[in-house]
């Protein structure tokens, strides 16, 4: 074997197993192709990246345009609401108003905006006072030069004056005396004054404010009050309603046939010759009067030829007849509204009227003798007084259509169910339910003065052109101010074109007679009210007086000594008081004795969400909802045509 072959074998033995050595001759142009492919890939990645950046930029710019247009539409809603609140524009009672018409919005690169407003709700809400408040809708449409469109709408509502526990326009009396909040006076709900709030200087709290308080001016002695939700905030004045608001209520009441006019107008401003008494009737026999259609009322008015005096309807003391031993101050002894009573059918009815008890005609010609029978009746524990026309004044407590002074008005609108029609007063009960009077929308109106009393089942606002006098307890059938408020709850609004007064009558004011020897007046005075809440007056209502709310004759006669002041108890009101000026409740003597009423006001929070129907509003618009409208096929005329 040659040496070359041996060397080759040695080399083969030293190679790693399975590995053969090949000598490959490289192919020409392969490196160039690889470079070209890699270049194409790099260019594709770069182009894709560039496109993504460009797309992101375009998307961002489109989003920015959309945001600008949307902001312009939303801003239009608020600017429109501000104009309405500033009274620069007014939402019409019918139809719509154009507030802006393709107006170029500054700082938006050419965005144009149109804004419209219209009332919403049932037709009766298209006024300054709605059945459940006044609502409107503002629509704002914005569009840019590229055609990007945004349409936004806001549902707005006017706040009812019923939201206030206490509201005054002027913080002084008619005689310009400051009305000071003192002695722990309490407001349990929202409060506002267009004047300054005057807190008496003294040991705090002189006044307690449990809710939000606002004023158009400021507060005197703020440190002497208790502010549970922060001190009073200063805001713009809130205008009181006027005659136009009264006319709205009248128009709504006229549709139902519930506008009434007294036959006789006479006497002082608190003398009411017409009264409305509310009656709740258990129609379904379930043992209560809280059914949705169990509310009614009846109307009594005196005639011009009445023989009992025009104060009879309101149970006012009448002057004693000529030649009587009594003086005007104990004329109750001759009253046809009062007398001794007996129990009948679970209630007290008059057994013998004071007016029917004659003076003694024989014996000594002295007060103690002549007035003996009347004095005994006065002193009887069973003696009571009632408003004119009350069935309890009649024999057996039966309802009488007419008496010597006046008449109950027969129903001329609406119907009543059989259970009511069969009652003695069935033809004289007017329904407080749309079921029995489809045109009834919750309002009663009186052209003149009127007195109110009774139990209300339903949602109601009673308005009068002049004064409204609360003659006796005015209560809801359902408990006012429930923690859970619904649209079916009772709610009462009282709206007077002038004053609302707590009556000074035989029921609300304790009476007196002469002492047996006729040397002076018998004290203490005697309460003749048949109300179980006596001596207090129960009032469940949100009350508005375009002048004042206060007590009839709150000041004692000139020269009357403190011992003869007449404390009438408390007005226990659940509701609110809205008035131009706060009326006087009573007079406090230097010794602390009260003449008149003391106020005890609790706020009915259900009035915030379900105010009395057609109760005046503050005309301040607030937003309840913001919503978006699809711009496709949008036409503003069609939009409001179907609202």
Residue, then its C-alpha position, 0 to 999 in steps of 0.5 A: x500500500x502506498x504511503x499516500x493511501x495510509x495517510x488518507x486512512x489515518x485522517x478518516x479515522x480521526x473525523x467525528x462519526x457521521x460527519x462527512x466533509x463536503x466542499x461546495x462551490x458557492x452559487x452566484x447572485x444568492x446574497x443579492x436576492x436575500x438583501x432585496x427580500x429583506x429590504x422589501x420586508x423592511x419597507x413593508x413594515x415601515x409603510x404599515x407603521x406609517x399608515x398606522x400613525x396616519x390612521x391614528x392621527x386621522x382618528x384623533x382629529x375626527x375624535x377631536x372634531x366630534x368632541x368639539x361639536x358635542x361640547x358645542x351642543x351641550x353648551x347650547x343647552x346650558x346657555x339656553x337654560x341660563x337665558x330662560x332663568x334670566x328671563x331673556x327668553x320665555x318658553x311659549x305656552x304652546x309651540x316652540x321657540x328658536x333661541x339660536x339659528x345656525x349661530x357660529x360658535x366662537x373658538x370652534x373653527x366654524x361650528x354652527x349651532x341651533x337651539x330650540x325650546x318647547x313645553x312638554x307634558x299634558x296640555x294643561x301643563x303648557x302654562x305657568x303652573x302644571x298639574x305636576x309642575x311645569x316641564x320643558x325640553x331644550x334641544x341643541x344641534x351643532x354641526x362643523x364644516x365637515x358635516x360632523x353633527x351632535x344633537x343634545x337635549x335637556x329635560x328641564x322643570x320649574x321648581x314649585x314654590x311648594x318646595x319651601x318650608x318658609x318664604x318671604x319677599x319682605x322681611x318687615x311688617x306692613x308698619x315697617x317693623x323688622x320681623x325677627x326670628x327668635x325664641x328657637x323659631x324653627x324652619x324644618x325645610x328649605x327657606x328663602x327670603x328676598x330680604x335680609x334674615x333678621x336673627x334676634x341678638x341673644x343666647x343661641x339658638x334664637x333660630x334653628x334652620x334644619x335645611x338649606x337657607x338662601x337670601x337675596x341680601x344677608x343675615x343679621x346676627x348669624x352666630x345666634x342661629x343654628x345652621x344644620x346645613x350650612x349658613x345662608x347662601x346669597x342668591x338672586x331674588x325670586x319673584x313672587x307670583x301675581x294675578x296671572x298665576x291666579x287666573x291660570x288656576x281659575x281657568x283650570x277650575x272653570x273646565x271642571x265647573x269648580x269656580x264659585x262666587x259668594x252671594x254676599x260680600x260684606x264686612x271686614x276682610x276676614x268675614x267669609x260668607x261662603x265656606x267650603x267643607x271637605x268630606x272624605x267618604x268610605x265608599x268601598x266600606x274598608x273602614x277608612x277614607x283613603x281610597x283614590x276616589x273617596x274625596x268630596x266637598x260641599x259649598x255653603x253660602x249665606x243669602x242676602x236675606x238671612x236672619x242669623x247674620x252674615x257671620x253665621x257661615x264662619x261662626x262669628x259672634x253676633x251682637x246681642x239683640x237690642x235690650x239684652x243684658x249681655x254685652x258684645x263680649x259675651x254675645x256667644x250666649x245668643x249665638x245660633x252656632x253654639x249650644x249644649x250637645x248630646x251624643x248621637x251616632x258617635x258624634x256630638x250634636x246640638x240639643x239646644x242652641x244658645x240663641x233658643x234659650x230666652x232670658x228669664x222674664x220673671x223675677x229680679x231684673x238683674x243679670x244673675x237672674x235674667x241670664x240664669x238659663x243662658x249662663x248654665x248652658x254656657x257653663x255646661x261641659x257639653x257646650x260646643x260651637x259649629x260652623x254655619x250649615x253644619x248638620x250637627x246644628x240641626x235636630x238629630x244631626x241631619x243634613x239640611x239643604x237650607x236654613x235661616x241664613x243660607x244654603x248648600x249649593x247643589x252639585x252641577x258638575x261631575x257625578x257621585x257613586x251610588x253609595x254617596x248619592x244615597x246620602x242625605x247630602x249626596x246631591x250637594x257633594x262635589x267629587x275631588x276625583x277625575x273618575x267622577x269628574x273627568x274635567x277635574x284637574x285638582x283645582x277649586x277657585x273662588x271669586x272673592x273670600x272663602x273659608x276652608x275646613x274639613x278632611x281632604x282626600x285627593x290632590x288639590x289646590x284651592x285658590x281665591x281672588x281675595x282672602x282665604x280664612x282657615x275656619x277650623x281644622x283642615x286635614x289630609x285623609x292620609x298622613x302628610x309627609x310620609x317617608x315614601x311619597x307617591x303621586x296618589x298621596x293627599x296634598x293640599x295647596x292654598x293660594x290667596x290673592x291677598x291674605x291667608x288668615x287663622x280665624x278668630x271665631x267661636x271655634x278657634x277662640x275661647x269665649x267668655x261671659x260676665x261673672x254671675x254678679x255682672x261685676x266683671x268677666x269670668x276667667x279662664x275663657x272657655x273653649x267651644x271647639x268640637x275638634x279633638x285637637x282643641x285648642x290647637x288648629x290643625x292645618x295640612x297644607x302648603x299655603x301661599x298668600x300674595x300679601x301675608x299669612x297670619x292671625x285674624x286680629x292678632x293684637x288685643x284691643x287697646x287697653x286690654x290687660x294681660x289677664x284678659x289676653x286670649x291664647x288660642x293655642x298653636x297652629x300645627x301646620x304641616x306644609x309650607x308658608x310662602x308670602x310677601x310679608x310674614x303676618x303676625x301670629x299673636x302678641x306677647x305681653x311683658x309677662x309672657x302671656x300670649x294673645x293670638x296663635x303660636x305657630x308650629x310648622x313642620x315641612x311636608x317633604x312630599x311637596x318636593x316631589x309631588x307638589x299641589x296641582x297647578x301651584x305657582x312655580x318659581x319660574x327657575x328652570x332646573x335640569x332633570x336629564x341630559x339625553x342624546x338624539x340620533x341626527x339621522x333624519x332629524x327635523x325639529x318641527x317633527x320632533x316637537x310635534x310628537x312630544 
